[in-house]
């Protein structure tokens, strides 16, 4: 059986290469404690959850910026500082504090060895809807390029991130593979553009019954690497 040749592999970041929630929760707690010291009275009205609700409302009211999560957070902070009479100059300090903590992630143990090996055989590009920074995290060297929704102007499942990756690698969709954990934003979005999509299912989740199954389901990057090795053509003399 013949297989398409992959020249490009795109990787989602959060919950594909590391667990996202612990980093986000730690960052939000650290920022909230910082806000308590800058905005007296704020904690009488707001909690971490009410600030999440405020971001959701902003994204609903202003879909034109919803793809840029850093911008959304900054807008909410600016409103808080205006409401509680804080120094507007402190907003950037708060954002820097949040982003520092947000990028203190714990990589899955398979990330560095597998991506280091794959990078020698394929063009690797990271694509994220979030504000994870591969440079801060210390894995920029594993990718040829890294793209974010804020950078390209749209979040998945819109095709912009994949289209930009294909253009950077000068690769047709049929020769590209995407790996990600989200059935809609990763698998469905990628194959809608003609990429082969592999579902990264690290936690034994149920696949949504209303979606066609992924091309491949893997539990970790070692399994992905083994699958790619099995597909590789054998040289004959």
PLY file of the C-alpha trace (Angstrom):
ply
format ascii 1.0
element vertex 237
property float x
property float y
property float z
element edge 236
property int vertex1
property int vertex2
end_header
0.00 0.00 0.00
1.40 3.39 -0.99
1.46 6.27 1.47
1.76 10.01 0.94
5.25 11.36 1.49
5.40 13.76 4.41
7.79 16.68 4.07
6.19 18.85 6.76
4.87 18.00 10.21
3.02 20.66 12.19
2.58 20.29 15.94
0.09 21.81 18.30
1.67 22.87 21.61
-0.64 22.98 24.65
-1.82 19.51 25.73
0.15 17.96 22.87
3.70 18.65 24.06
2.89 19.48 27.70
-0.18 19.67 29.98
-1.62 23.16 29.61
-3.92 23.57 32.61
-1.29 23.50 35.39
0.69 26.31 33.77
-2.38 28.47 33.10
-3.77 27.99 36.60
-0.43 28.82 38.20
-0.10 31.93 36.04
-3.60 33.13 36.87
-3.05 32.60 40.60
0.24 34.48 40.49
-1.33 37.36 38.56
-4.34 37.55 40.88
-2.11 37.78 43.95
-0.14 40.53 42.23
-3.37 42.40 41.40
-4.48 42.28 45.03
-1.47 44.38 45.93
-2.00 46.89 43.11
-5.79 47.33 43.10
-7.30 47.68 46.59
-10.92 46.54 46.63
-10.62 44.46 43.48
-10.71 41.14 45.35
-14.02 42.15 47.02
-15.65 42.00 43.60
-13.52 39.72 41.47
-12.15 36.21 41.61
-10.00 34.34 39.13
-13.20 32.91 37.65
-14.93 36.29 37.22
-11.85 37.53 35.36
-12.10 34.49 33.09
-15.73 35.39 32.48
-14.68 38.95 31.62
-12.24 37.64 29.01
-14.92 35.38 27.53
-17.33 38.33 27.26
-14.67 40.47 25.62
-13.94 37.76 23.08
-17.66 37.42 22.33
-18.16 41.16 22.01
-14.99 41.70 19.98
-14.40 38.61 17.82
-11.88 40.58 15.78
-9.36 40.23 18.63
-10.47 36.84 20.04
-7.60 35.05 18.27
-5.01 37.05 20.26
-5.23 35.80 23.84
-2.47 38.07 25.09
-4.27 41.10 23.71
-7.51 39.94 25.32
-5.83 39.57 28.71
-4.20 42.96 28.37
-7.56 44.62 27.59
-9.15 43.09 30.70
-6.23 44.24 32.84
-6.50 47.75 31.43
-10.19 47.86 32.33
-9.43 46.67 35.86
-6.77 49.32 36.37
-9.14 51.98 35.07
-12.01 50.76 37.27
-9.94 50.58 40.48
-7.70 53.57 39.93
-4.47 51.70 39.43
-1.41 52.98 37.63
-1.85 52.13 33.91
1.92 51.75 33.61
1.66 48.64 35.80
-0.38 46.74 33.20
2.68 45.66 31.27
4.36 44.47 34.46
1.32 42.31 35.14
1.33 40.89 31.64
5.04 40.11 31.87
4.49 38.33 35.17
1.63 36.27 33.73
3.51 35.28 30.58
6.59 34.31 32.55
4.58 31.89 34.68
2.43 30.71 31.78
5.53 29.52 29.94
6.85 27.49 32.87
5.51 24.25 31.46
6.52 20.66 32.15
7.34 18.96 28.85
6.25 15.38 28.35
9.34 13.16 28.43
8.96 12.17 24.77
9.12 15.71 23.39
12.81 16.45 23.10
14.10 13.05 21.97
11.40 12.47 19.37
11.27 15.99 17.92
15.06 16.12 17.78
15.01 12.95 15.67
12.10 14.02 13.48
13.65 17.42 12.78
16.45 15.69 10.88
13.93 14.09 8.49
11.08 16.59 8.22
10.36 20.30 8.37
8.78 20.85 11.78
6.55 23.85 12.49
4.68 24.51 15.72
1.22 26.07 15.50
-0.71 27.37 18.49
-3.93 29.21 19.23
-2.47 30.27 22.56
0.40 32.40 23.82
2.93 29.72 24.65
6.41 30.87 23.59
8.74 28.08 22.45
11.71 30.39 22.98
10.88 31.00 26.64
10.10 27.33 27.12
13.44 26.34 25.61
12.37 24.25 22.64
12.68 26.72 19.75
15.60 24.64 18.48
13.25 21.71 17.83
11.31 23.58 15.15
12.19 25.19 11.86
9.41 27.76 12.40
6.84 28.55 15.10
3.50 30.24 14.42
0.72 31.61 16.63
-2.86 32.65 15.97
-2.00 36.18 17.11
0.73 36.32 14.48
-1.34 35.06 11.52
-4.61 36.78 12.49
-6.89 33.79 13.08
-7.21 30.84 15.42
-7.90 27.27 14.41
-10.19 25.80 13.19
-9.72 28.65 10.70
-7.09 27.51 8.18
-4.68 30.46 8.45
-2.10 28.75 10.69
-1.91 25.70 8.44
-1.83 27.80 5.28
1.06 29.85 6.65
2.96 26.70 7.65
2.47 25.18 4.20
3.71 28.37 2.59
6.79 28.59 4.83
7.71 24.98 4.08
6.72 25.22 0.39
4.73 22.01 0.78
1.37 20.91 -0.60
-1.31 19.83 1.90
-1.11 16.24 0.72
2.52 16.09 1.83
1.88 17.52 5.29
0.96 15.92 8.60
-0.53 17.64 11.64
-0.37 16.31 15.21
-2.63 17.71 17.91
-4.90 16.87 20.83
-8.13 18.66 19.89
-10.59 16.78 17.64
-11.99 19.96 16.08
-9.22 22.58 16.23
-6.50 20.08 15.33
-7.78 17.00 13.52
-10.89 18.34 11.79
-9.27 21.66 10.90
-6.14 20.05 9.43
-7.86 17.45 7.32
-10.35 20.04 6.12
-7.40 21.65 4.35
-6.11 18.35 3.01
-3.45 17.52 5.62
-3.20 14.09 7.17
-4.18 14.44 10.84
-2.97 12.42 13.80
-4.83 12.69 17.09
-2.59 12.93 20.15
-4.64 11.21 22.84
-2.44 11.05 25.93
-5.29 10.43 28.37
-7.47 7.80 26.71
-10.29 10.15 25.72
-13.38 9.17 23.74
-13.44 10.41 20.17
-16.54 12.57 19.42
-19.19 10.42 17.80
-20.25 13.13 15.36
-16.78 13.38 13.75
-15.13 11.02 11.30
-12.28 9.21 13.09
-8.72 10.54 12.78
-6.26 9.04 10.33
-4.24 7.83 13.28
-4.52 7.92 17.06
-1.36 7.90 19.18
-0.78 7.98 22.91
2.59 9.74 22.76
5.32 10.91 20.41
7.20 7.62 20.63
4.18 5.94 19.06
4.05 8.64 16.39
7.74 8.12 15.61
7.27 4.35 15.33
4.35 4.85 12.94
6.38 7.22 10.77
9.31 4.78 10.76
6.99 1.99 9.62
5.77 4.13 6.74
9.25 5.10 5.56
10.23 3.60 2.18
12.86 0.87 2.26
15.90 1.42 0.06
16.55 -1.41 -2.36
19.64 -2.15 -4.40
0 1
1 2
2 3
3 4
4 5
5 6
6 7
7 8
8 9
9 10
10 11
11 12
12 13
13 14
14 15
15 16
16 17
17 18
18 19
19 20
20 21
21 22
22 23
23 24
24 25
25 26
26 27
27 28
28 29
29 30
30 31
31 32
32 33
33 34
34 35
35 36
36 37
37 38
38 39
39 40
40 41
41 42
42 43
43 44
44 45
45 46
46 47
47 48
48 49
49 50
50 51
51 52
52 53
53 54
54 55
55 56
56 57
57 58
58 59
59 60
60 61
61 62
62 63
63 64
64 65
65 66
66 67
67 68
68 69
69 70
70 71
71 72
72 73
73 74
74 75
75 76
76 77
77 78
78 79
79 80
80 81
81 82
82 83
83 84
84 85
85 86
86 87
87 88
88 89
89 90
90 91
91 92
92 93
93 94
94 95
95 96
96 97
97 98
98 99
99 100
100 101
101 102
102 103
103 104
104 105
105 106
106 107
107 108
108 109
109 110
110 111
111 112
112 113
113 114
114 115
115 116
116 117
117 118
118 119
119 120
120 121
121 122
122 123
123 124
124 125
125 126
126 127
127 128
128 129
129 130
130 131
131 132
132 133
133 134
134 135
135 136
136 137
137 138
138 139
139 140
140 141
141 142
142 143
143 144
144 145
145 146
146 147
147 148
148 149
149 150
150 151
151 152
152 153
153 154
154 155
155 156
156 157
157 158
158 159
159 160
160 161
161 162
162 163
163 164
164 165
165 166
166 167
167 168
168 169
169 170
170 171
171 172
172 173
173 174
174 175
175 176
176 177
177 178
178 179
179 180
180 181
181 182
182 183
183 184
184 185
185 186
186 187
187 188
188 189
189 190
190 191
191 192
192 193
193 194
194 195
195 196
196 197
197 198
198 199
199 200
200 201
201 202
202 203
203 204
204 205
205 206
206 207
207 208
208 209
209 210
210 211
211 212
212 213
213 214
214 215
215 216
216 217
217 218
218 219
219 220
220 221
221 222
222 223
223 224
224 225
225 226
226 227
227 228
228 229
229 230
230 231
231 232
232 233
233 234
234 235
235 236
